[in-house]
Amino acid sequence: MVVFSIKVRGSQSAEELVSVLALYLKGPSNIISLNASQLEFLTSPVQSKKSMGKERADSNSALKIRASTAKIVELDENGESLEIDDEVQEKASTQDHELKLDPSHYWIIAFNTTWSGPCRYFEAVMARCSINYERKDVHFAKIDMDMFLEGDSIAERFGISLAATTIDLPTLILFKNGKPLKRLPLKLQTKVGGEVLGKVGWDRSEGSVVSAFELAKLGTGKESTHKEDIMEHHEASVQSQTQEEEGLYSKTTSAMGTQSAPCVSTTPDTPVSTSGGETAPSTASESASETDDPSSQAKYTKNVQEEEPGSAEGGTTAVPPPTLNGEPGSQLVNMVGDKSVRSDISLRVLQQLYLPDQSNAYRKLNHEDMTLSYFHSPSFPAVRAITNHERKRILVTGGAGFVGSHLVDRLMLMGHEVIVLDNFFTGNKRNVQHWMGHPHFELIRHDVVDPFMIEVDQIYHLACPASPPHYQYNPIKTVKTSVMGTINMLGLAKRTKARFLLTSTSEVYGDPEEHPQKETYWGHVNPIGPRACYDEGKRVAETLTYSYMHQDEVDVRVARIFNTFGPRMNENDGRVVSNFIMQALRGDELTIYGDGQQTRSFQYIHDLVDGLILLMNKNYKDPVNLGNPEEYTIREFAEMIRSEINANVDIMSLPPTEDDPQRRRPDIGRAKRHLGWAPKFSVHQGIRETVQYFKNNKMEQSWYAT
Ligand SMILES: O=C(O)[C@H]1O[C@H](OP(=O)(O)OP(=O)(O)OC[C@H]2O[C@@H](n3ccc(=O)[nH]c3=O)[C@H](O)[C@@H]2O)[C@H](O)[C@@H](O)[C@@H]1O
């Protein structure tokens, strides 16, 4: 039996790939396409034989899948799909079910996900099954569309035969010791309704790569009848390497068994995306954050696109026109769609969506013709090269939000692998757009209220709306996010032995009677007021965190974050900094709630990120305040913003908000003592950068707000 676990993006490519593999295997196969969300539902008899008793042990060949959207495809000996009873398919997609791991079948499990968690989990399950039940006939093939590093596999740890392959459609990139060795064109060819529906091939000379063909042999001991195909393709791929150097390769894909017309296009080659890049100028630098390791205080160079990307027409000059049937000189198709339904659009514009161009990650709204253009860079900001041993796999919940995205930037630049979970309620993909596609980065839409499984070393748990209008918008959801989200993440930390950092808030002190606020202060919170969903939610989150520490020995950290501001705040966030800046930029009156005598202390985002990373990496477990003690009344703050922007606007008073804390200023003695941390940015410097950010984004953001 050969088990393929395939990690891909998009169910279509999963199905295409497994179909092609099935053809090679030329035997009865079962194909299951799973979505990432099904991870936690994927269970199997992983207990030891002893603990399970005979009855359960007999079910060793069953894989239980509670799959809400699992799709099952069965193929006959010729690789033709068998009709699956509607009822069975319906049942598979709506109910838990058990799949018999019939050893005479190949099992191809396609994980439709950008996240390696399900694959790893599945491999572990399978490995345990095969060890517990002495199933020597289980072999693993792992195909990871993003990146797969040799040896980085649970299956391998269990000593199971493993074929390590990395495929990055439409090219195959071979990795050795984490470094891309070379890229080869991967051809998927389809004949409509024909006998040979697919071809897949890759260079096997690297040793680490075992073809599906060889796997078929491993699984069945039989010679494949497709050796010639493979050899032929091998030669073809060597030939096309030369073409690749010239910057071209061709790709044809089609779903197996469907009568779809072949689609042929020519795309430019792109360099393997690793650190740095030849095309993007290196113009800015960012200093590393402090960690326990003084050597980490290096400077990172960040590639920033200087050139303003042009309009849709001007920004993609690197994209060559398509050729029909791959033959240069054929008539070019340059428009698609139909004017009558206004679906007509230039192919060139569409190509920007799926073909990488030469400009850096960037987005531009053209107000003249109201088009929105996204640009993508072939190069990423350079990240520090660290060893596999040093590199941590870090989960950041809420990583697409204001604070989260800055934390992600820093962790990425530090050279770590970062996985972002976000439900995008207040977070935004644009905040992390510049990392999308980077081999160290994964972005997953997931609500922490639902359980989530992954293997990580550290968890920064930020997910929760933080602005009062946002968290009061749906208070029940806010409480659920704080409570259930934190339970889920603590459960994950417990299982994986990851270190867990909770981002709590100064709001746990409520409307404080002690000033400035020390961590030892218990707070003054109205448990039934409009802010309670957030304040009490975070207080329970802290309680949970320390309960898991005491009861289950989870390694925890708690940061109590005071008012923070900076670029990537949403202009409609509702918090005072973004409100005042946007009001002043628009020439509107600044709105003060109440008499403006209430105080706040504002810290700049980079200081907070420094503090969070320090806290995570130091050995201090009690709550720590992170904030800038520079305290302003809200009226003083309004005046400061007005003069920074040089805006000739009035300040107006609005009714006070209920339970608004009257004084807030952190005592940061603990952070100084235990983390060696103190804010470095003056509020003025931070405000200047933030104003610049809002100015740059003003036109576009205002349009979005409508
Ligand atoms: O900025 C933050 O990081 C914090 O923001 C909020 O706490 P809050 O201090 O109420 O934040 P704002 O909504 O920015 O309000 C600050 C003060 O400005 C006042 N304000 C706000 C907005 C406005 O337009 N005018 C105005 O006078 C508020 O009434 C309040 O007194 C969140 O509750 C915290 O979790 C979060 O850490």
The ligand as a MOL file (V3000), in Angstrom:
LIG
                    3D

  0  0  0     0  0            999 V3000
M  V30 BEGIN CTAB
M  V30 COUNTS 37 39 0 0 0
M  V30 BEGIN ATOM
M  V30 1 O -5.1330 51.4960 21.7220 0
M  V30 2 C -5.0390 50.4530 22.3240 0
M  V30 3 O -4.0980 49.7400 22.1780 0
M  V30 4 C -6.1310 50.0590 23.2890 0
M  V30 5 O -7.3370 50.5990 22.7900 0
M  V30 6 C -8.4870 50.4050 23.5490 0
M  V30 7 O -8.4900 51.1240 24.7220 0
M  V30 8 P -8.8960 52.6730 24.8160 0
M  V30 9 O -7.8770 53.2650 25.7030 0
M  V30 10 O -10.3080 52.8710 25.1870 0
M  V30 11 O -8.6460 53.1820 23.3220 0
M  V30 12 P -9.2900 54.3540 22.4480 0
M  V30 13 O -10.5770 53.9480 21.8470 0
M  V30 14 O -8.2170 54.7490 21.5210 0
M  V30 15 O -9.6290 55.5300 23.4450 0
M  V30 16 C -8.6580 56.2470 24.1520 0
M  V30 17 C -9.3270 57.4520 24.7620 0
M  V30 18 O -9.6240 58.3760 23.7300 0
M  V30 19 C -10.9960 58.7120 23.7660 0
M  V30 20 N -11.4110 58.9590 22.3720 0
M  V30 21 C -11.4070 57.9770 21.4630 0
M  V30 22 C -11.7360 58.2290 20.1640 0
M  V30 23 C -12.1280 59.5160 19.7950 0
M  V30 24 O -12.4610 59.8110 18.6270 0
M  V30 25 N -12.1320 60.4690 20.7450 0
M  V30 26 C -11.7880 60.2270 22.0180 0
M  V30 27 O -11.8090 61.1490 22.8370 0
M  V30 28 C -11.6840 57.5540 24.4470 0
M  V30 29 O -12.8830 57.9510 25.0240 0
M  V30 30 C -10.6300 57.1450 25.4490 0
M  V30 31 O -10.7420 57.9220 26.5860 0
M  V30 32 C -8.5900 48.9090 23.7630 0
M  V30 33 O -9.6230 48.6250 24.5990 0
M  V30 34 C -7.3530 48.2750 24.2870 0
M  V30 35 O -7.4480 46.9080 24.3350 0
M  V30 36 C -6.2250 48.5770 23.4300 0
M  V30 37 O -5.0640 48.0110 23.9880 0
M  V30 END ATOM
M  V30 BEGIN BOND
M  V30 1 2 1 2
M  V30 2 1 2 3
M  V30 3 1 2 4
M  V30 4 1 4 5
M  V30 5 1 4 36
M  V30 6 1 5 6
M  V30 7 1 6 7
M  V30 8 1 6 32
M  V30 9 1 7 8
M  V30 10 2 8 9
M  V30 11 1 8 10
M  V30 12 1 8 11
M  V30 13 1 11 12
M  V30 14 2 12 13
M  V30 15 1 12 14
M  V30 16 1 12 15
M  V30 17 1 15 16
M  V30 18 1 16 17
M  V30 19 1 17 18
M  V30 20 1 17 30
M  V30 21 1 18 19
M  V30 22 1 19 20
M  V30 23 1 19 28
M  V30 24 1 20 21
M  V30 25 1 20 26
M  V30 26 2 21 22
M  V30 27 1 22 23
M  V30 28 2 23 24
M  V30 29 1 23 25
M  V30 30 1 25 26
M  V30 31 2 26 27
M  V30 32 1 28 29
M  V30 33 1 28 30
M  V30 34 1 30 31
M  V30 35 1 32 33
M  V30 36 1 32 34
M  V30 37 1 34 35
M  V30 38 1 34 36
M  V30 39 1 36 37
M  V30 END BOND
M  V30 END CTAB
M  END
